[in-house]
């Protein structure tokens, strides 16, 4: 047997084995109750870990600057009107989870945990897709826009063994849109010429595409076909464009432009079900309240507040906030009480905050309570009667989107079962039902 024949035959056998496993690849625990209140999720990842004590769980203490202006909101919880002027006004829509903790206190591991709800184990990382990929798989590719959109950079856990169709699209953003969606060198003849060339490419690749020898090549091919559906499509091009007025309301910032794009994607209803927005800079070990130092909390929180405020306003105006779950959180909290010797805060995993709104969430409430210095959870505030972990938040997000969080997949490359949320079948981790209306 020649080498090429051997490789082709082996690949065919592997593909056949994968196909015959498909029938029993999915294992679902019976009776999991899901809310199914949201059609899409916008996850704003505050990369770098924001200080819960200076954002969504502020305390009256000597560490606060004189201009912090802490006020009890209409939702009954406290926010700084200086830090969050817009969010303070819409507090009746916010659900603040204050009793959250993390297993991790290192950024890379914490981000992996945040994005997957799984521990960062190098042995399993290549078979652990991110939540965005799981949601994309479950909701399906329902339009020309890929179901998983990731904006503003950052290290994002993609689809892994689920395939290229559920890999995140990571476009660069500008007011004029994506320059790669159309190539109009030939004027009106450009689109037909592109179709002819793509058809020729498919004919030349037909044999190779039917006998993939490499999983990465297979993923690339399916992603390539998905990308092609976006070409010369006005509804797709408009997702990545915005007006000067939009930019004025959301802010001429990375978070502002990302939130405009998220709004456009949800409003277009062309297949996107999960939007990840990475907003970094929150690793403030020093001078966090110094307005002359970058980054500082006034700038970061101010840009976030402006962008999210406009996003909520527009989704509500379009009648889409009720079907769009928005989640705002970072990978862990920061050290409690007084600032460190450099005027900042260090890593702290025993207390952190998360915010949810829209998508069936009951606003105007805070769940749980931390100690007066923000050091630890003292009141869980939910039926789990313990601190909320990322596994519980993942269950909550999946439930809102109508996804069975107890589900498992067994058709991984290694054959090891992949659980959407580990130990959810045993009831160890569950949705935070108090979040919902």
N, C-alpha and C positions, 0 to 999 in steps of 0.2 A: 504494500500500500504506500502510495506517495504521501509526502508530508502534507501537501495541500488537501488531498483527499481525506486524510486522517483528521485534520482540523475541521474540515467541513462536516464530516460525519459526526464528530464529537459535539460540534455546535448544534447539529440537528437533534441529537439525542438529548442534550441539555434543554433545548427548547421544548421537546416533547414532554420531558419530565416536568417542566414548569407548567405546561398546559394541563397535564393530567392532575396536577396538584390543585389547579384553580378551583375545581369543584368543591373541595373542602378546605379552601385556603382561609376562609373567614370563619371565625368562631365568635359567636355573640352570646353573652349571658342573657337569659330570659328575664323580662320584667323591668328593665331599666327605664325609668320614666324621664322623658326629655321635654323641655318646654317648647322648643320650636317657635320662638318668638322673633327670630332675626333671620334675614336673608343674607346679610354680609357682615363682616367684622373688620373694623379699622383698629389695628393694634399699634399704639404709639409707644415705642420702646425707648425709654429714657436711659440710654446707654451711658454707663459710668456710675450709676447708682445715686439718685438724688437723696438728699437729706429729708427723711420723713418729718423730722422735727421742724424744718424750715419751709415745708411745702404744704402737705395735706394733713399733717397732724401737729400743728404748731401748739406750743405751750407758752404760758406766761412765765418768763424766766429772765434772769440777768444777762443771758447770752443774746437776747434780742436787740437789734439796733433800735434807736429811738424812733425811726420812721416806719416801723413795721406795721403799725395800725391793725392789730388783731381785732376782728369783729365777729360776733355770732351771726351767722347767716340765716336766711329764711329757712334753710334746711335743718337748723338747730345745731350745727357744728361750726367750729371756728375756722376762718381763713384770714389771711392777710389781704387787706384791700390794696395795699401797696404792691404786693407780689402778684396777686391774682384779681385785678379789678373786674374783668369780664366774668370769670368763673364764680366770683362772689355773687354777682347779680343773677346767675343761673343756678345757684346752689340747690334750688328745688328740683333740678333735674339730675343732680349728682348723687351717686352712691359711693361713699368713701369707705373702703375696707381698711381699718386701722390695725386689725389684729393679725397681720400677715407676717410670717417669718420665712427665712430661706435656709436651705441646707448648706449654702455656699457663701463664702466671703471673699472669693477671688474672682476678678472680672470675667475671665474667659470661661471658667467653669460655671459661674453664675449666669452668664449669657446663654450657655448651652441649656442649662436647667430652665431658664426663663422661656426659651423658645421651643423646648420639647416637653417639659414637665418630666424629664427623665434625668437620672444622675449622669454626670460626665464620666463615662467609662470608656477609655480608648478602645477596648476590645469590642464594644458594641456601637461606637459612634457612627461607623459607616453604614449601620443598619437602623439608625434612629432618625427618621424624617422629622422635620419641624412641624409645629401645629398648623402652619399655613398650608403645607403640603397635604396633611391629613384632611383638612377642611376642603381643599381643592379636590382631592380624591372622592370624598363623600358627596360634595355638591356637584361635582362633574364639570367638564368643560362645556358650558352652555352657550357659548358665543365665540366670536373671533378673538376677544381679548383673553389672554391666559388667566386662569382663575386665581393665580397667586401673583400679586404685584408687590415688589419691595422697593421702597424709595429712600433716597438720601444716604446710600452707602451702608457701611456696617457689615460685619461678618454675620451672614444669615445662614441658618441651617436649612438646607434645601430638601429635595424630595428623596434623595438617596435611592433605595431599591425600587421606589414607586415609579420611577421613570421620568423622562424629560418633559412630558406633558404637564407635570405638576411641579416642575422646577420654577422658582420665582423669576419673573421678568424684572430686570433691574435697570430701568432706563435712566439716562441722564436728563435732567429737566431744564427747559428754557422756555421763555414766553412764546416763542415761535413754534414750539413743538419738537417732535423727534425728526431730525433730518434724514434718518434712515428709512422712514416709512414710504417715501416716494423718491424716485430718481427720474426727473423729468427732462433729461438731456434731449430726448427726441420729441418733446412737446406732447401732443395728444396721442402720438404713436408709442409713447413710453410704456404704458401699461400693457398693451397687446404684445409688444416685444418682450417684456418681462415674462408674461405668461408663456410665450413660446419657448423662451430659454429655460424656464423652470420645468416645463414639460419635457424638454430634451434631457435635462439633468436627471429627472426621475426615470426616464427610459434607460439612460446609461447606468444608473445606480440600481436598477430593478433587481438584479441578481444579488447584489451585495445586501440590499435592504431586506431581502427575504431569508438571508442566511447570516445573521449577525454573528461575528466571532468574538465580539467584545461588548460588554454591557454598556460601557461608556459611549460607544459608537451608536448603539441602539437608542440610548437616551438622547443623544445629539440629533439623530434623525427625526424622532418624534417631536422634539423641540423645534427643529427646522421647519417641519410642516406646520406647526402651530404658528411660528413667526410669519410664515408666508401668508396665512389668512389675514394678517394685520395690514398687509401691503395694499396701498391704493384704496383704503377704506376710510371714508370721511368720518364715520362715527368713531373710529379708533383714533384718527389723527386729532380730533377735537378733544379727546380725553387729556392729551398732553399739551394743550394750549390754554392760555388764560389772558385776560385783559389787564390793562393798566389799573383799572378800577378794582379788579379782583386782588391784584397785588397790593394795592393801597389798603384794602380792608384786612387781608390776611397777614400782610407784612412782606417786605422784599427780602425774605430770609429763607434759609433751607427748609425750616419747618413750615413756614407759610406756603411756599410753593408746593411742598409735599401734600399739605392738607387740601390745597386747591385741586391737585391731581386726584387725591382720594375722593373728594366730593364729585369730581367729574366722572370717575370710574363707577361710583355707586349710582349716580344719576343716569348714566348711559344704559345701565342694565344690559350690558353686552358680554356677560360671562364672568366678571371678576367677583369673587366671593370672599377673598381675604387680602387686605392691604396692610403690609408692615411698613411703618414709618420709623426709621432710626433717627433719633435726635440725641446726639452725643454732647459731651462736655461737662457732665455732672460729677465727675470725679474730682471734687473740689477739696483738696487737702489743705489749701491755704487761701487766705484773703477772699473768702467767699462773699463778704459784704463790702468789699472795696470796689466802688464803681469805676475806679481807674485801672483795675486789674481785670484781665480777661483769662478765663471766663469768670463771671461773677453771677450770683443768683438773681440779681435784678434783671440782667440782660436775658439769661436763659429762661427764667420763669415768665418774664414779660413777653418774649417772643412766643413761647408756648401758649400763654394765656390769650394772646391776640389771635393766633392761628386757630386754636380750638374753639374759641368763642365764635369766630366767623363761620367755622365748619358747622357747628351745632345750629347756628342761626340759619344757614343755607339749607341744611338737610331738613330742618323743621319746616322751613318755608316751602320746600318741595314735597312735603308729606312723607319723607323717607327716614326721619330720625327713629320712628317707632320700629322700623325693620332693620336698622343698622346699629349693631353693638359697637360701642367705642370703649376701648380699654387703654388706660394710661398707667404705666408703671415702669420701674427699673429692676435691676437684678438683685439688689439688697438695699438695706438702709445704711445710715451712717451713725457714727458714735454720738451718744446722748449727752445731754447736759451742756456744760460750758464748751466753747470752742477749744481746739488744741492750741499749742503755743504759736502756731503759724496762722491762726485766724481761720482755720477750716475744720473739717471733720473727716475722720478716717472710716475704714470699712466696719460694718456692723450688721450681722445677719439675724439678730434676735428680735428685731422689730423693723417693720417697713410698712408702706402704705400703697394701695392701689385704688384707682378710680374707675368706675364703670358708669355708663349712661346710654340711653337709647336702647333699642333692641329688646324691649320688654322689661327693662330695669326699673325698679321703683326708686325714684329720686327722692331727694330731701331727707336722706338718712346717712348716718355713720354706723358701721358695724364694728363693734369691739372698741377696746380702749387700751392705751398703753400707760405705763407709769408716768408720774409727773415730769420726769426728766427724759421720757421717751426711750428708756433703756430696755423695756421688756413688755410683753403682752400681759395685762393683768385681768382683762375681761374679754373672752373670745367673742361674745355677742352673737353667736349663731348656734344652731342645733347640734353642730359637731362638738361643741363644748371643749374646744382646744384651739390652738393657733391655726390660722389658715395657711396652707402651703400651696406651692405652685400647682401641685397635682389637683387640689380642690378648685383652683382658679381655672385650670384646663378643663376639668369636668363641667364647670359652670359655663365656659365659653362653648364647649361642644353641645351642651344641653340647649343653650339659647339658639344654636344653629340647627337643632333637630338631629344631632349626631349621637349615636349610642356610645357613650364614653367607656363602656365596658368591653368594647370590641377589640378583637385581636386579629392579626394577620400571621399566617404560618408560611406563606410562600416567600420567605426571605432567602437571600443567597445561601445562607448557612443552614436554613431550615429551622432556626431558632424562632420561637413564637415572639412576635412583636405586639405588645399591648399598647393601645392608645394611651391609657393611663395605668401604670403598674398598680396592681392590688385593688383596682376599682371593682373587680368582680367579687372581691371579698368584703367590699364595703369599707375598706380602710380609708379611701378617698372618695368624696362625693361632691356634687354641686352645692354651692352655698345658696340654698333655696331662698334665704332671706333677701337676697339681691333682687328677686323678681317681684313684680307687682302682683 
